[in-house]
Amino acid sequence: MTRSLYSKFILGYLIFGLLGFLTIATFSSRMVREHLVQEQADSLYDEAHMIAATYSNMYQGERQDAGQVSSQIRILAQYLRAEIWIINRQGTIVMDSLGGTRVQTQVEEFDPTALGSRSYSIGDYYGFFDGNVLSVSAPITGNYNTYGYVLIHLPMSQISNSQSSILNILYISAAMLFGLSLIILLVFTQTVYLPLRKINEGANEYAAGNLDYRIDVPTHDEMGYLAATLNYMSDELNKMEEYQKNFIANVSHDFRSPLTSIKGYLEAILDGTIPPEMYEKYLSRVISETERLHKLTESMLTLNSLDAKGYLSRTTFDINRVIKDTAASFEGTCNAKGIRFDLTFSDTVQTVFADMGKIQQVMYNLIDNAIKFSHPDSTIYIQVSDRYEKIFISVKDTGIGIPKDSIKKIWERFYKTDLSRGKDKKGTGLGLSIVKEIIQAHGENIDVISTEGVGTEFIFSLPKSSSL
């Protein structure tokens, strides 16, 4: 049987209250009783010594009225609510506070040394009382002799009554404190239990696939932070799920088109729709479509490798040489369209610390895009400059540009602008996604500046080699 956190807290709270009450009832009761007994014993002992001093003066020759002394004893006994005896050395009561009712009564086995080092005793005092009494004694001395003893007997019921009164105050105080401690339970309920229950409900909703569920915990403490984190997680998971759906739809679309073309051409060849003399033309188209599929597959594998950590192999190399070699690889395409390159370097050699192969891929994708969307007989400007500890590379064309509402979307996988669809027949829509992934993996940034009908400029940075 599982118990909720709240029920465990309530159980602990009740156990704490019960143990607190038992502690007060056990230890406090004993401590209060011992304190009251000792306090009363000390007080009665002082009174007994005062009476003994009075009698001691009689044995030292001073004249004292026995009747007056007896009256004083009775008054003092009433005030103390106790019984006072004057007893001689043989154990015979010679005066009491009860009007002489115990006078000449012999206390059997009377032993003044029985107390030892203690100042009091508790009991029925040799059977003289029906209940327990607190008894103290003080010797009556004079001329270096002991003539008798003063005994004061206080019923223990009086101490028990005082003890009960004090304990009642303690119990009431403890009950009030326990009641006030309910505030802690209320605070725990409001600040911990209720938010935690909402968070638990949200986690169950997320586990069930309801990623649109919102956890409403608006506090600014750890619970609120946890709820906000889970809400953010659900948003990201929702975006990821939407992205996966779009990704599958885009991949399916981009694979379906060339596969449909390949299937159609091959079926037409097999059923004779395409005559033998046209085989070469349509087989070339089949090869072109397979190359498109191969390029799409390679791009997806590249993105998959970029998603993995630790794929970069950084070295120090001359970025100027990489740009020159990459631009030279487009010589045939550029000659066909009459496109020229304008290369500008701020220094003869500019070394960077990066993954040379990946940066070559970045330059290839950016130059390839610039060529695709440039007008014939135009110029592509590539500029390299250094600033502080960075090298900045710019690739600029004077082509069709990017619509303003599409600039933020060009980094998304498989995205193609409406203007590019007519020109980029063989594009996969993954090139710029790959470029951004590579640059960000280096801890750098890439920006784009574009005006529709004027041209586009991509600018990215790389860390300068520390060997310089």
N, C-alpha and C positions, 0 to 999 in steps of 0.2 A: 504494500500500500504506500503510495507516494504522497507526500505532504507538500503543500505549496510553501514558498518562502514566507508568506504572510502568516500562515498557520503556525509555522515554526517560531516566528518572532512572537506571536501571541502566547504560544506555549512557554517560551523562554521568559516572557514578561510575567506570566502568572507564577511560574516557578520561582522567579526572583522575588515576587511579592510574598509568596508563601514562606520561602526561606528567610526573608527579612522579618516576617512576623514571628517565626519560630525562634530566630536569634534573639529578638527583643524579649519574647516570652520566657526564654530559657536563661540566657546569660544576664540580660538586664534585670530580671527578677531576682536572681541570686545576688548580683552586685548591689542592687538597691537594698535588699534585705541585710546584707553584711554591713553596708554603710550605715543604715539606720540603727542596727544593733550596736555597732561600735560608737556611734554618735550618742545614743541614749546611755550606753554604759559609761562613757566619759563624763557625760553630764551628771548622771546619778552618783558617780564616784566623787565628783567635786562636792555635791550636796552632802554626801555621807561624811566627807572630810570636814565640812563646816560644822555639822552636828557633833562629830567626834571632838572637834576643837573646843566646842562649848562644854561638853562633859569633861574634857581634859582639864579645864580651868577649875572645875569643882574638886577634882582630885589633887589640885595643886594649892588648895586652901581658899580659893575664892568662894564666896557665898552665892549660891544660885537657888532660885525658887523652883523646886521640882515641878510644881503645878504649872508654872509659866513655861518651862521647857517642854512639858507634855503638850501644852496648848499649841506651842510653836510647831511641834512635830506634826500634830494633827492638821494644822493649817497648811504646812508644807506638803504633807501627804495628799491633801485634797488638790493642791495646786499641781502636783506631779502626777496625780491619779495613780498613786502607788501606795504600798504599805511599808511603814517604817518600823523597825524593831531596834530596841536597845537590849543587848544580850551580854551576860557576863562571861567570864572565862570558862565556866563550867557548862555553858550552853543553856542557861536558864534565861528566859525572856523577862526582863525587869521593867520594860516600858514598851508600849506599842501605840500606833496611831489609830487604833480601833477603840479607844476608850478603856483600855486595860483588859480586854476580853482574852488576850493571850498571855497576860502577866502570870508569872510563875510556871509557865509551860516549859517543860524540858525538851530541848532539841536533842533527840537521841543521836548518838554517833557524831555529834558536832565536832568538826575538825577545821579550825581556821586556816590550816596550811593546805587544805585540799585543793585550793585554787592554783597553787604553785605560782608561776609567773603571770598567770592570767588575772585580769582585773574583774572578770565577771564569770557567771555560770548561768546556764539555761536548763531548766527542768522544773519539777514540782517541789523542789527543795525539801527533801526528806519526807515527802508525802503530805506536806502542810497545805498544798494547793491542788485544786481539781485539774487545772491546766498548767501549761508551761509558763514560767515567769522568768524575767531577766533579773538576776540577783547580783548585787554588788555589796561589798563590805569594806569598812574602814576601821582601823583599830583606835581604841580610846586609850591614850597613853598619858602618863604623868610621872614625874620624878623617876624617869627611866624605867617605868613599869607599864605593862599592858593590863588595863583593868577590865576591858570588855571590847565589844564591837558594835558598830552601827551597821545595820543591814537594811537595804532598800530593795523591795521586790516590785517590779513593774510587769503587769500582765503582758504576755507576748501578743495578745490580741490587739493591743493598742499599736504595736509596731506593725502588725499585719495590716491594720486599717490604714496606717500611714503609707505602707508599701503599696497597698491597692490604689490609694489616691494618686501616688506618683506614677504607678504603672498605667493607670487610666489616662493620665496626661500623655504618657509616652505612646500608648496605643492610639489615642486620638490624633496626636501629631503624626505618627507613622501613617495612619489612614489618610490624613489630609495630604501628606507628602506623596503617598501612593496615588491618590486621586489627581494631584497636580502632575504627576509623572505621566498621566494619560495624554498630556500635551505632546510628550515625546512620541507616543504611539500615533497621535494624529499627524504630527509632522512627518513621521516615517511613512504613514499611509499616503500623504499628499505628495511628498517629494521623492519617494523611492518606489513604493509598491504600485501605485496607480500608473506612473510613467513606465515602470518595468512591465506591467501587464499590457500596456499599449504597445510597447516595443515587442513583446512576445507575440501579440496578435499580428503585428506587422510582419514579423519573421515567418509566422505560419502562412500568411498571405503570400509572401514572396516565394516560400517553398512550394506553394500550390500553383505558382505561375502568375499570380496577380501582381505584376510589377507596377501597376498604376496606383496601388494603395499608398496612402500617405500616413505617416505616423505623426500625430499631432501632439508633440511635447515641446511647447514654446519656451521652456525655461533655459537659463543661461548657465547651467551647471553641467556635470558630467552626463546626466541623463539626457539633457537637451542636446548635448554634443553627440552622444551616441545615436539619438533619434535622427539628428540631421545627417550624420554619417550614413546611416542605413537608408535614409531617403535619397541621398546622393548616390549611394550604391545602386538603389533600384532604378534611378534615372539612367545611370551609366549602363546597367544591364539591359534596360529597355532600349537605349540607343544601340547597344551591341546587337540585341535581337533584331531590331529594325535594320541595322546595317547588314546582318547576316542574310536577312530576307532579300534586301536589295542586291547584296553581293551575289547570291545564288541566281537571282533573276537576271542580273547583268551578265554573269558568266554564261548562263543558259542561252541568253540572247546572242552573245558574241560567238558562242560555239555553234549555235543552231544555224546561223546564216551561212558560214563557209561549208558546214557539213551538208546543208541542203543543196548548195551549189554543186559540191563534189558529187553527191548522190544523183542529182539531176543530169549532170554532164555524163557520168558513167552509164546511167540507165539509157540515156539517149544514144550513146555509142553502141551499147549492147543490142538495143532493139532496132538499130539501123536508122534512127531518125537523123543522126549525124553521119554524113557520108564519109568514107575512108579518107578522102583528100582533105577533110577538115579535122581529122583526128589530132594533128600536131597543134592546131590552134586551141582546141578545147582541152587537150591534155596539158598544155601550158597554163591554161586557166586553173586546171585542177592543181597543178604544182603551186601556182600562186596562192590558192586558197589554203593548201597544206602549210605553206610557209607562214601564212597569216596565223594559222592555228599554232604552229611551232613558236612564233613570236609571242603569242598570247600566253602559251604555256610557260615559256621562259620568263616572261614578265611576272607571272603569278609566283613562280618558284623564287624569283628574286625578292619579291615582296615578303614571301614566307621566310626567307633567310634573314631579311632585314628585321623581322619581328623578333628574331632570336637574339639574345644578348651575347656580347663578346665576339661578334663576327668580324669586327674591323681588324685589319692588319696594318697598323700605322708605320710609315717610314718617312724619311725626309727626301723630298724630290723637288725638282724645278717645275713649278706650275706653268711657266711660259712654254716649256718644251712640250708638256702634255697638251696644252691648248693648240699649239702649232700642229702637232701630229694629228690631233682629232679633227681639226679644220681641214687638213690635207686629205683625210679619208673621204671627204665629201666633194672632192674635186670634180668627179664625173657628173654628179647631180647638179652642182653649181654651174658648170659649163653649159649643161642642157637648158638651164633657166636664165643664164646670164647673170647669176648672182655673184657678188664679190664680197670678200672679207676685208675689214679694216681692223687690223690688230694694233693695239696700243698698250705698251708696257712701260711702267714707270722706272724700270731698271732692267738691265740685261738678264740677270739671273734673280729670280725671286722664289726662294724655297719655302715650302710649307711642310707641316708635320701632319700627315693624313694618310688614308688608305688610297694608294695611287690608282688601283683598279676601279674602286668605287667612284672616285672623282672623275676618272675617264668616262665612266658611264653617265655621270651627271652632265658633263660637257657634251657628250654625244647626244643625249636626250634634248638638251636645251638648243643645241645647234640644229638638230633634226627638226624640232618644232619651228625654229625661226625660218628654216628653209621652206618648210611646208606652207607656212602662212605668209611668206613674203611675195611681193609682186615680182614678175620677171624684170630683169635688168635693174635690180635694186642692190643695196649694200647692207650687210650685217656687220654691226660694230661690236667688237669684243675688246674690253678694256680691263687691265689689271693694275691695281694701285695698292700701296701699303699705307696703313694708318695705325700708329702705335704698335700693338702686338698682333695685328690682324692683316690679312691679305684679302682685298675685296675684288671679286670678279663680276663683270657685267657683260651680259649678252643682250644686244638690242637689235630689233629689226624694225622695218618701216612697212609692215604688212597690214593685215586687216584689223588687228587689235582684238581686244576682248571686251564684250559688253560689260557695263558697270555692275549689273546684277549677277554676273557670272564669275567675277574675280575671286570671291571667297570660295567658290565651289570647284575651281579648277584643280585643287589639290585632292579632291575626293576620287576614290578609285572608280574607274569606268566612266567618269564624267566627261562629256563632250559638249561644247557650246553649240548652239544652233548654227552659228556662222562657220564653225569648223567641220561640220558634218559633211558638207559638200566637197571640201578640200582634202580632209583626212580620211580617205577611203580605207586605208590599211591600218589606221591607228587603233590601239587597244584601249585608250583612255587610262592607261596605267603609268605612262611615262613620267608625268609630273608628280604622281604619288610616290614613285620610286625616288625621284630627285629629292623631294622633301624628306623622306625617311632617311636617306643617306646623309643629308646635311644635318638634320637634327641628331642623328646618331653620333656625329662629330661634336655635338654640343654647340653648333652654330645655327644661324638663321638664314632664311632665304625670303626675299620680298619681290613683289611684282608691281610694276608701274605700267599701266596700259590705257590707251585712249582708242576707242573704236574708230577705225578708218585711218589712224595715224601710225600705230605701231605698238610694240610691247617690249619692255625691258625687264629682265630678271637679274637680280643682284644678290649674291650670297658671299659669305665670309668663310675664311679658313684660318686656323692658327698659324702664325709665322713660326718657322723653325727656330728653336732656341740656340742652334749651333752657329747662327749668324752673330 
